[in-house]
């Protein structure tokens, strides 16, 4: 039997899920997007990323998820921000999806199609922000990346590498 880590008083109906998303920019300042083949953003262009496993750090989750979804090996280069998304498909069981956005640099591998990522596209930030096929939570992440890239804040953000 699983023991709860929170008191009954603090428990609520629903789930809170933690995910990571990576802004990977390539030539001509284009950003890599994947056509999501899985829930919760099925049939939309999203930033590569996914759910954090209980035994891994956020940085490890970025590396694993990007590798699983794209075949690329990346290293995290900065923090963009933390974003809330509320998934309301099941009104009886709400989901608060917390997505932590990072910048990442390609260090190896090669793009490959997977079950989770059925297609790839390189888009400039303006094109992505204007697309009706990109969920708002990823547009907010891309918008913040674009703002910070102009001020060079993203490239200067560093933190200790845990678990390595």
MITOR-203628 format. One record per residue: residue in three letters; x, y, z of N, C-alpha, C, CB in turn. Coordinates in pm, 1 decimal. Glycine has a CB too. Layout:
BEGIN
NODE   type        nc1        nc2        nc3       cac1       cac2       cac3        cc1        cc2        cc3       cbc1       cbc2       cbc3
NODE    ALA          X          Y          Z          X          Y          Z          X          Y          Z          X          Y          Z
...
This chain:
BEGIN
NODE   type        nc1        nc2        nc3       cac1       cac2       cac3        cc1        cc2        cc3       cbc1       cbc2       cbc3
NODE    UNK       83.4     -117.7        0.0        0.0        0.0        0.0       88.7      125.0        0.0      -95.3       -0.8      121.6
NODE    UNK       54.4      218.5      -83.3      130.4      342.1      -97.6       95.2      440.2       13.4      104.3      405.5     -234.5
NODE    UNK      198.9      495.1       75.5      178.1      592.2      181.4      177.4      732.2      119.9      287.8      579.6      291.5
NODE    UNK       80.3      813.8      156.3       69.5      948.6      103.6      175.9     1038.7      165.6      -70.3     1005.2      129.5
NODE    UNK      228.2     1131.5       85.7      326.4     1226.3      135.9      261.6     1359.0      176.0      433.9     1250.4       30.9
NODE    UNK      128.7     1365.8      167.6       59.9     1486.6      211.7      -56.2     1448.4      303.4        9.1     1568.9       90.1
NODE    UNK      -93.2     1541.0      387.9     -201.6     1514.1      481.0     -334.8     1511.5      407.6     -204.1     1618.9      592.7
NODE    UNK     -431.0     1445.0      464.8     -565.2     1441.2      407.8     -621.1     1582.5      395.9     -658.4     1353.4      493.6
NODE    UNK     -587.8     1668.0      489.8     -636.6     1805.3      488.8     -587.7     1879.2      364.0     -591.4     1879.2      616.0
NODE    UNK     -464.6     1849.7      321.3     -406.7     1918.5      206.8     -438.3     1851.5       73.3     -258.5     1927.7      223.9
NODE    UNK     -487.9     1731.0       75.8     -516.1     1657.4      -47.3     -633.6     1721.6     -121.0     -546.4     1508.6      -16.5
NODE    UNK     -627.0     1717.6     -253.5     -736.1     1768.8     -334.7     -763.3     1669.3     -446.4     -703.0     1909.8     -391.9
NODE    UNK     -877.8     1683.9     -507.1     -916.3     1595.3     -615.8     -847.8     1643.9     -743.8    -1072.2     1590.8     -632.9
NODE    UNK     -776.9     1554.9     -810.3     -708.0     1589.2     -933.5     -560.3     1556.5     -924.8     -726.9     1735.7     -965.5
NODE    UNK     -486.9     1599.2    -1025.1     -343.7     1572.1    -1031.8     -267.3     1700.1    -1059.8     -313.0     1467.1    -1139.2
NODE    UNK     -145.3     1703.3    -1010.1      -49.5     1806.6    -1047.3       67.3     1731.7    -1109.8       -4.4     1896.1     -922.4
NODE    UNK       96.7     1763.4    -1234.8      201.8     1695.0    -1307.9      313.2     1792.2    -1342.8      146.0     1629.6    -1434.4
NODE    UNK      436.7     1747.3    -1330.3      552.8     1830.3    -1365.9      611.7     1780.8    -1497.7      660.9     1827.3    -1252.9
NODE    UNK      635.7     1875.4    -1587.9      696.1     1845.3    -1717.3      805.5     1945.7    -1747.7      590.2     1845.6    -1828.9
NODE    UNK      886.8     1909.9    -1845.1      989.3     1999.9    -1895.8      966.3     2017.9    -2045.4     1133.1     1945.1    -1866.4
NODE    UNK     1012.3     2130.8    -2097.1     1007.2     2157.8    -2241.2     1136.9     2225.7    -2279.2      883.1     2246.5    -2280.0
NODE    UNK     1187.3     2193.6    -2397.1     1315.4     2247.7    -2441.2     1299.0     2334.0    -2565.3     1414.0     2134.9    -2468.7
NODE    UNK     1351.2     2455.8    -2557.3     1363.8     2540.1    -2675.2     1502.6     2513.0    -2730.6     1341.7     2694.1    -2642.1
NODE    UNK     1505.2     2445.8    -2844.9     1629.9     2411.9    -2912.7     1634.2     2497.9    -3037.3     1639.7     2257.3    -2947.2
NODE    UNK     1729.8     2589.3    -3043.2     1735.1     2676.5    -3160.5     1850.5     2635.4    -3249.3     1748.9     2824.3    -3119.2
NODE    UNK     1822.0     2642.1    -3378.4     1920.8     2600.0    -3476.5     1959.9     2714.1    -3567.1     1868.4     2484.7    -3558.4
NODE    UNK     1988.7     2680.8    -3691.9     2032.1     2780.4    -3789.7     1924.2     2885.4    -3811.0     2067.5     2713.4    -3922.8
NODE    UNK     1966.9     3006.7    -3837.8     1876.1     3118.6    -3864.3     1777.7     3143.3    -3750.3     1799.7     3093.3    -3992.1
NODE    UNK     1818.5     3107.9    -3628.5     1737.8     3130.8    -3507.6     1602.9     3058.9    -3510.4     1714.6     3279.1    -3489.4
NODE    UNK     1594.0     2949.1    -3582.7     1469.4     2872.2    -3586.1     1464.7     2778.3    -3466.5     1456.8     2792.4    -3718.8
NODE    UNK     1341.8     2749.1    -3422.3     1317.1     2666.7    -3303.9     1260.4     2532.4    -3348.9     1219.4     2738.1    -3204.5
NODE    UNK     1307.8     2424.1    -3285.9     1259.3     2290.4    -3318.8     1124.8     2265.4    -3250.2     1362.7     2182.8    -3276.9
NODE    UNK     1027.2     2223.8    -3329.6      896.3     2182.7    -3278.2      867.3     2042.4    -3327.5      783.8     2281.6    -3322.5
NODE    UNK      791.3     1967.3    -3249.6      754.0     1831.2    -3287.4      602.2     1822.2    -3295.7      810.3     1727.2    -3186.0
NODE    UNK      554.6     1739.4    -3388.2      410.9     1714.5    -3401.2      376.3     1606.9    -3299.7      370.9     1670.9    -3548.6
NODE    UNK      303.9     1644.8    -3197.4      274.5     1557.5    -3083.2      182.2     1443.4    -3124.5      210.8     1638.1    -2968.7
NODE    UNK      227.9     1321.6    -3101.8      148.0     1204.1    -3133.5       84.7     1142.2    -3010.7      232.5     1101.9    -3203.5
NODE    UNK       99.9     1205.6    -2895.6       53.5     1149.3    -2768.5      -21.8     1257.4    -2691.4      173.1     1093.7    -2684.0
NODE    UNK      -91.7     1217.9    -2588.6     -163.8     1313.6    -2505.8      -66.0     1386.6    -2415.1     -273.1     1243.1    -2422.4
NODE    UNK      -92.7     1502.0    -2362.8     -220.0     1573.7    -2370.1     -231.4     1671.5    -2486.4     -241.8     1647.3    -2243.6
NODE    UNK     -127.3     1688.2    -2566.5     -132.9     1787.5    -2674.6     -139.4     1720.9    -2811.3      -11.6     1880.2    -2668.1
NODE    UNK     -208.8     1608.0    -2816.1     -221.4     1528.5    -2937.6     -261.6     1617.0    -3055.4     -324.1     1415.6    -2917.7
NODE    UNK     -192.8     1598.5    -3165.4     -218.2     1668.1    -3290.9     -197.1     1818.5    -3279.8     -358.5     1640.1    -3337.5
NODE    UNK      -78.7     1854.5    -3230.9      -38.1     1994.2    -3226.9      112.9     2002.6    -3228.8      -95.0     2065.1    -3102.7
NODE    UNK      166.4     2118.2    -3268.5      310.4     2141.7    -3264.6      349.0     2183.0    -3123.7      353.0     2249.9    -3367.9
NODE    UNK      446.3     2114.7    -3066.2      488.9     2142.4    -2928.2      641.8     2146.5    -2922.3      432.7     2034.4    -2829.4
NODE    UNK      691.5     2202.3    -2813.7      834.8     2195.7    -2786.3      867.8     2054.6    -2739.0      877.6     2302.4    -2679.8
NODE    UNK      982.5     2000.0    -2774.9     1019.3     1867.8    -2725.0     1025.9     1869.2    -2571.7     1155.0     1822.8    -2784.9
NODE    UNK      977.2     1763.6    -2511.4      979.2     1753.8    -2365.3      877.7     1653.0    -2317.3      952.1     1889.8    -2301.2
NODE    UNK      856.4     1651.2    -2186.1      759.7     1557.5    -2130.6      768.2     1551.4    -1980.0      780.4     1419.9    -2188.7
NODE    UNK      704.7     1451.1    -1925.4      689.9     1436.8    -1780.5      822.3     1402.8    -1711.5      586.9     1329.2    -1749.5
NODE    UNK      836.6     1456.2    -1593.1      954.1     1429.6    -1510.0      927.4     1304.3    -1428.1      987.4     1551.3    -1417.2
NODE    UNK     1022.9     1213.1    -1427.6     1011.3     1091.6    -1346.3     1052.5     1122.6    -1202.2     1099.1      976.5    -1405.1
NODE    UNK      995.6     1052.0    -1105.0     1025.7     1081.8     -964.3     1173.7     1072.2     -927.5      948.5      989.1     -876.9
NODE    UNK     1250.2      991.5     -998.8     1390.7      969.7     -961.9     1488.5     1058.4    -1038.3     1427.0      825.8     -984.6
NODE    UNK     1441.1     1151.4    -1120.1     1534.2     1230.9    -1199.2     1520.5     1380.9    -1172.2     1512.9     1203.2    -1346.3
NODE    UNK     1629.3     1452.0    -1200.2     1627.2     1597.6    -1188.8     1558.3     1654.1    -1313.2     1772.4     1655.8    -1172.8
NODE    UNK     1526.9     1781.6    -1309.1     1465.8     1847.0    -1424.4     1559.5     1841.0    -1544.9     1430.3     1993.3    -1391.3
NODE    UNK     1687.4     1867.9    -1521.0     1785.7     1865.8    -1629.2     1795.6     1725.6    -1691.8     1923.7     1910.8    -1576.5
NODE    UNK     1794.6     1622.1    -1609.9     1796.7     1485.3    -1662.1     1670.8     1456.4    -1743.7     1809.7     1384.0    -1546.9
NODE    UNK     1557.2     1509.6    -1697.9     1431.5     1488.9    -1770.7     1437.6     1555.3    -1908.1     1312.0     1544.6    -1689.9
NODE    UNK     1494.8     1675.1    -1916.5     1508.3     1742.6    -2046.7     1589.3     1654.9    -2140.8     1575.7     1882.5    -2030.9
NODE    UNK     1704.9     1609.9    -2096.4     1791.8     1527.1    -2181.6     1721.4     1399.7    -2225.8     1921.1     1491.7    -2107.6
NODE    UNK     1658.1     1330.2    -2131.9     1590.3     1204.0    -2164.7     1474.0     1226.5    -2261.0     1539.5     1136.0    -2037.1
NODE    UNK     1389.3     1322.9    -2229.5     1271.0     1345.4    -2312.8     1308.2     1389.6    -2454.0     1180.8     1449.8    -2248.4
NODE    UNK     1404.5     1479.9    -2466.4     1445.8     1523.6    -2599.9     1502.7     1405.3    -2677.6     1550.2     1638.0    -2590.7
NODE    UNK     1585.8     1323.3    -2613.2     1643.0     1204.5    -2679.0     1531.1     1109.0    -2723.1     1742.1     1131.0    -2583.2
NODE    UNK     1433.5     1082.6    -2633.7     1323.7      991.3    -2667.1     1237.3     1044.6    -2781.2     1237.0      966.7    -2544.3
NODE    UNK     1213.1     1174.9    -2781.8     1121.6     1232.3    -2880.6     1187.5     1267.4    -3012.7     1058.0     1354.4    -2824.5
NODE    UNK     1317.0     1296.6    -3011.1     1380.1     1347.0    -3133.0     1502.0     1269.7    -3179.2     1418.5     1487.1    -3113.0
NODE    UNK     1564.4     1193.6    -3090.6     1690.0     1127.7    -3123.9     1810.6     1217.4    -3101.3     1687.2     1081.9    -3267.0
NODE    UNK     1788.5     1341.6    -3059.4     1898.4     1435.4    -3036.7     1951.0     1426.5    -2894.6     1853.5     1577.7    -3066.2
NODE    UNK     2081.4     1442.2    -2880.7     2143.8     1455.0    -2749.1     2159.9     1604.5    -2724.3     2283.4     1378.1    -2740.8
NODE    UNK     2113.8     1650.7    -2607.4     2123.1     1793.6    -2577.3     2181.5     1815.7    -2438.8     1985.4     1859.9    -2587.7
NODE    UNK     2227.7     1937.4    -2418.5     2267.3     1981.9    -2286.6     2185.3     2106.2    -2255.3     2421.5     2010.2    -2278.6
NODE    UNK     2139.0     2116.4    -2132.7     2059.7     2231.1    -2090.8     2151.7     2351.7    -2076.3     1984.7     2201.8    -1957.7
NODE    UNK     2108.4     2465.7    -2132.2     2190.8     2586.4    -2127.4     2126.9     2699.8    -2048.0     2219.5     2633.7    -2267.1
NODE    UNK     2000.2     2689.0    -2013.2     1937.0     2796.9    -1937.3     1792.8     2766.3    -1901.7     1943.1     2925.3    -2015.3
NODE    UNK     1743.3     2843.8    -1809.3     1603.6     2834.9    -1765.0     1527.0     2949.6    -1828.6     1592.0     2839.4    -1608.1
NODE    UNK     1413.2     2919.3    -1889.3     1328.5     3023.0    -1947.0     1222.1     3065.2    -1847.2     1263.3     2974.1    -2077.4
NODE    UNK     1148.8     2967.1    -1790.2     1043.3     3001.1    -1696.3      959.4     2880.6    -1658.1      955.3     3108.2    -1754.4
NODE    UNK      861.7     2906.3    -1572.2      770.0     2803.1    -1524.3      629.2     2843.9    -1568.2      779.0     2785.2    -1366.8
NODE    UNK      555.5     2749.3    -1624.6      427.3     2778.6    -1688.2      318.4     2683.6    -1637.8      439.9     2768.7    -1841.0
NODE    UNK      199.4     2739.1    -1620.8       83.1     2661.6    -1578.4       -4.3     2631.6    -1699.0        2.3     2737.2    -1469.9
NODE    UNK      -53.8     2509.0    -1704.8     -153.2     2471.1    -1804.0     -255.6     2385.3    -1731.3      -88.5     2394.7    -1926.8
NODE    UNK     -381.8     2411.7    -1758.2     -488.5     2338.6    -1689.5     -562.4     2255.2    -1792.3     -586.4     2435.8    -1615.4
NODE    UNK     -553.0     2124.2    -1776.2     -613.7     2030.6    -1870.4     -751.9     1995.2    -1816.9     -524.8     1901.9    -1890.0
NODE    UNK     -852.6     2028.1    -1895.1     -990.1     2016.6    -1845.6    -1073.7     1915.6    -1922.7    -1057.2     2150.5    -1851.1
NODE    UNK    -1010.4     1822.0    -1991.4    -1086.4     1723.7    -2069.1    -1179.6     1641.6    -1981.0     -991.6     1630.9    -2143.7
NODE    UNK    -1131.7     1604.2    -1861.8    -1213.7     1526.8    -1769.2    -1252.1     1619.0    -1653.6    -1137.6     1398.5    -1717.7
NODE    UNK    -1374.3     1669.2    -1655.4    -1419.5     1765.3    -1554.2    -1420.9     1706.5    -1413.5    -1558.0     1815.5    -1589.1
NODE    UNK    -1431.3     1573.3    -1402.5    -1432.8     1508.9    -1270.9    -1293.6     1491.7    -1212.2    -1499.9     1374.3    -1280.3
NODE    UNK    -1190.9     1504.4    -1295.3    -1054.1     1485.6    -1247.5     -963.6     1590.1    -1314.2    -1003.6     1340.0    -1277.6
NODE    UNK     -957.6     1710.4    -1256.4     -877.8     1817.2    -1317.4     -727.8     1788.3    -1307.8     -909.2     1951.2    -1250.6
NODE    UNK     -654.2     1842.8    -1402.9     -509.6     1826.0    -1405.8     -444.4     1964.3    -1416.7     -466.1     1733.7    -1524.5
NODE    UNK     -355.9     1992.9    -1323.0     -273.4     2113.6    -1327.6     -137.2     2068.8    -1379.2     -262.8     2185.1    -1185.0
NODE    UNK     -105.3     2111.8    -1499.1       18.2     2070.8    -1565.8      118.6     2184.9    -1550.9       -6.8     2035.5    -1717.8
NODE    UNK      226.6     2161.8    -1477.9      331.7     2260.8    -1457.6      445.2     2225.9    -1553.2      381.0     2263.9    -1307.5
NODE    UNK      479.2     2320.3    -1641.5      582.6     2296.7    -1741.9      697.8     2393.0    -1716.8      526.1     2313.8    -1886.2
NODE    UNK      817.6     2338.3    -1701.9      937.0     2418.7    -1681.1     1010.6     2425.5    -1814.8     1028.4     2358.8    -1567.2
NODE    UNK     1025.3     2548.4    -1866.5     1088.2     2567.6    -1997.0     1236.7     2596.5    -1984.3     1020.3     2680.6    -2071.8
NODE    UNK     1315.4     2528.5    -2065.2     1461.1     2543.8    -2066.9     1509.0     2570.3    -2209.1     1530.4     2417.9    -2009.3
NODE    UNK     1627.5     2626.9    -2220.4     1695.6     2628.8    -2349.3     1792.1     2510.8    -2348.7     1770.8     2766.5    -2374.9
NODE    UNK     1815.0     2455.1    -2466.7     1904.7     2340.1    -2477.9     1982.9     2350.2    -2608.0     1825.4     2206.4    -2471.6
NODE    UNK     2103.2     2295.9    -2603.3     2193.0     2297.0    -2719.1     2216.1     2154.0    -2765.2     2328.3     2366.6    -2685.0
NODE    UNK     2212.7     2132.6    -2895.3     2236.8     1999.7    -2952.1     2385.8     1967.2    -2940.9     2189.3     1992.7    -3101.3
NODE    UNK     2415.2     1847.8    -2884.3     2554.5     1804.0    -2873.3     2579.4     1672.2    -2946.5     2592.9     1789.4    -2726.9
NODE    UNK     2473.2     1613.3    -3004.1     2490.0     1487.8    -3076.2     2358.2     1431.2    -3122.4     2561.0     1387.1    -2990.2
NODE    UNK     2364.5     1311.0    -3180.0     2245.0     1242.5    -3226.9     2196.3     1296.8    -3359.7     2135.7     1253.5    -3124.5
NODE    UNK     2076.8     1252.9    -3398.4     2017.2     1297.6    -3523.9     1866.5     1284.2    -3515.8     2072.5     1217.1    -3643.5
NODE    UNK     1794.4     1372.3    -3584.3     1647.6     1369.5    -3578.8     1592.7     1238.0    -3630.2     1588.9     1484.7    -3659.6
NODE    UNK     1497.6     1182.0    -3558.3     1431.9     1057.9    -3596.1     1284.6     1065.5    -3557.0     1500.8      936.0    -3529.3
NODE    UNK     1200.7     1000.2    -3631.6     1056.5      996.0    -3604.8     1029.5      891.4    -3498.0      975.6      964.7    -3734.6
NODE    UNK      941.7      925.8    -3402.7      904.8      832.3    -3296.3      752.4      827.6    -3282.5      970.8      873.1    -3161.3
NODE    UNK      704.9      740.4    -3196.7      560.9      731.0    -3169.3      508.8      861.8    -3110.2      531.4      613.6    -3072.9
NODE    UNK      592.3      926.9    -3027.3      551.5     1050.3    -2961.3      565.2     1172.1    -3050.6      632.1     1070.6    -2836.6
NODE    UNK      659.6     1169.7    -3141.5      687.4     1283.4    -3229.3      687.1     1234.6    -3372.9      823.5     1351.1    -3193.8
NODE    UNK      576.9     1259.0    -3440.1      556.3     1201.3    -3571.6      616.3     1284.1    -3685.6      410.3     1183.4    -3594.9
NODE    UNK      641.7     1413.8    -3660.2      702.3     1504.0    -3758.1      781.9     1610.2    -3684.1      594.2     1569.2    -3849.4
NODE    UNK      868.1     1679.3    -3758.4      948.1     1787.4    -3702.2      938.1     1909.3    -3790.3     1094.4     1745.1    -3685.7
NODE    UNK      952.7     2025.4    -3728.7      957.0     2150.5    -3805.2     1048.6     2247.9    -3733.9      814.5     2211.5    -3822.9
NODE    UNK     1121.1     2324.5    -3812.5     1200.9     2434.8    -3760.0     1124.7     2561.3    -3795.3     1348.8     2436.0    -3818.9
NODE    UNK     1082.3     2637.6    -3694.3     1006.0     2760.5    -3716.7     1075.7     2876.6    -3648.5      860.9     2746.3    -3664.6
NODE    UNK     1063.2     2995.0    -3709.3     1113.7     3110.9    -3636.6     1010.0     3146.5    -3530.4     1141.7     3232.6    -3733.2
NODE    UNK     1050.3     3223.5    -3430.7      963.9     3252.9    -3316.4      834.4     3319.9    -3360.4     1036.9     3341.9    -3216.1
NODE    UNK      841.8     3413.1    -3454.6      721.1     3483.6    -3499.7      621.6     3387.3    -3563.3      757.8     3594.3    -3599.6
NODE    UNK      670.0     3296.5    -3646.1      584.0     3197.1    -3710.0      517.9     3109.9    -3604.2      664.7     3110.3    -3808.9
NODE    UNK      593.8     3065.8    -3505.8      540.4     2980.7    -3399.4      435.6     3055.6    -3317.8      653.7     2931.5    -3307.8
NODE    UNK      464.4     3180.4    -3283.6      370.8     3258.3    -3201.7      239.8     3285.5    -3275.8      435.0     3390.9    -3159.9
NODE    UNK      243.3     3286.1    -3409.0      122.9     3310.0    -3487.1       47.4     3185.1    -3526.7      157.8     3384.6    -3608.1
NODE    UNK       99.9     3069.1    -3494.0       38.5     2942.9    -3536.6      -79.4     2903.1    -3447.4      142.9     2831.6    -3536.6
NODE    UNK     -188.6     2865.6    -3511.2     -306.2     2816.3    -3437.6     -285.3     2671.3    -3392.6     -433.6     2826.9    -3525.5
NODE    UNK     -181.7     2604.5    -3441.6     -157.7     2463.2    -3409.9      -59.5     2443.6    -3294.7     -105.9     2391.5    -3532.4
NODE    UNK      -20.3     2553.5    -3228.0       70.1     2544.7    -3112.9       -7.6     2584.9    -2988.5      196.7     2635.6    -3132.0
NODE    UNK      -15.3     2498.0    -2887.1      -88.0     2532.9    -2763.9      -30.9     2658.5    -2698.0      -83.4     2416.0    -2664.8
NODE    UNK     -118.6     2734.3    -2634.7      -80.8     2861.9    -2571.9       34.9     2848.9    -2473.6     -199.8     2920.8    -2500.4
NODE    UNK       41.1     2740.0    -2397.7      147.9     2725.3    -2298.6      285.0     2724.9    -2365.3      128.5     2596.5    -2217.8
NODE    UNK      295.4     2668.1    -2484.3      422.6     2666.8    -2556.4      449.0     2801.6    -2624.1      423.4     2554.0    -2660.8
NODE    UNK      342.4     2870.4    -2664.1      359.4     3005.8    -2717.1      413.8     3098.9    -2608.5      225.0     3060.0    -2772.3
NODE    UNK      364.8     3084.5    -2486.2      416.4     3167.3    -2376.8      564.7     3139.1    -2354.8      337.0     3141.8    -2246.5
NODE    UNK      603.9     3012.0    -2360.5      744.6     2973.8    -2343.2      830.1     3033.9    -2454.6      759.5     2819.6    -2341.5
NODE    UNK      785.2     3019.9    -2578.2      859.1     3073.4    -2692.7      865.9     3226.0    -2685.0      793.3     3029.1    -2825.5
NODE    UNK      756.4     3289.3    -2644.5      755.4     3434.7    -2630.1      856.5     3482.7    -2527.7      617.4     3482.2    -2591.3
NODE    UNK      863.0     3414.0    -2414.2      961.5     3450.8    -2311.5     1104.0     3425.3    -2360.2      935.6     3372.3    -2181.6
NODE    UNK     1123.9     3316.5    -2431.5     1256.6     3288.5    -2489.4     1296.5     3401.3    -2583.8     1256.9     3152.2    -2565.1
NODE    UNK     1203.6     3441.8    -2668.9     1231.8     3547.3    -2766.7     1268.8     3678.1    -2695.3     1109.5     3569.4    -2859.6
NODE    UNK     1193.3     3714.8    -2592.5     1221.7     3837.7    -2517.0     1359.0     3830.9    -2451.2     1113.4     3861.8    -2410.4
NODE    UNK     1388.0     3719.3    -2387.4     1513.9     3705.2    -2313.8     1633.0     3689.9    -2406.4     1506.9     3586.4    -2220.6
NODE    UNK     1610.3     3628.3    -2522.1     1719.4     3613.1    -2618.2     1768.5     3750.5    -2661.6     1674.0     3530.2    -2740.9
NODE    UNK     1674.9     3843.2    -2678.7     1711.5     3978.6    -2716.5     1793.2     4048.7    -2609.2     1587.9     4058.5    -2746.3
NODE    UNK     1766.6     4014.7    -2481.9     1841.8     4078.3    -2373.2     1961.1     3994.4    -2329.7     1750.7     4103.3    -2254.1
NODE    UNK     1978.6     3876.3    -2390.6     2089.2     3783.8    -2362.4     2085.5     3724.8    -2221.5     2220.2     3854.6    -2382.6
NODE    UNK     1970.7     3731.5    -2153.3     1962.4     3675.9    -2018.1     1969.0     3523.6    -2018.3     1834.1     3721.5    -1950.8
NODE    UNK     1905.3     3460.3    -2116.5     1900.4     3314.3    -2118.7     2040.5     3254.8    -2123.8     1818.4     3265.5    -2237.9
NODE    UNK     2127.0     3309.4    -2206.6     2258.9     3249.0    -2222.5     2346.2     3266.4    -2098.2     2328.7     3309.0    -2342.9
NODE    UNK     2312.8     3360.5    -2009.4     2393.8     3380.6    -1890.4     2342.9     3302.7    -1770.2     2399.1     3526.1    -1857.0
NODE    UNK     2223.5     3246.0    -1779.2     2170.7     3170.7    -1665.2     2245.4     3038.4    -1651.8     2018.4     3145.8    -1681.1
NODE    UNK     2299.5     3014.9    -1537.8     2369.2     2888.9    -1509.3     2332.5     2846.4    -1367.4     2525.7     2904.1    -1525.5
NODE    UNK     2338.2     2718.7    -1342.2     2316.5     2667.9    -1208.2     2396.8     2540.8    -1193.2     2165.9     2643.2    -1180.2
NODE    UNK     2417.1     2497.3    -1069.2     2496.4     2374.5    -1049.9     2431.3     2255.3    -1118.5     2514.1     2344.9     -900.3
NODE    UNK     2511.1     2167.4    -1166.7     2459.8     2044.8    -1227.9     2450.6     1937.6    -1120.0     2551.1     1997.4    -1346.5
NODE    UNK     2327.0     1900.5    -1087.5     2303.7     1803.2     -983.0     2300.6     1663.3    -1041.8     2173.7     1833.5     -909.2
NODE    UNK     2342.4     1566.4     -965.2     2330.9     1427.1    -1004.4     2430.4     1384.6    -1110.8     2193.9     1400.7    -1052.8
NODE    UNK     2536.3     1460.8    -1131.3     2635.4     1421.1    -1232.8     2769.7     1406.6    -1171.1     2642.0     1521.5    -1346.5
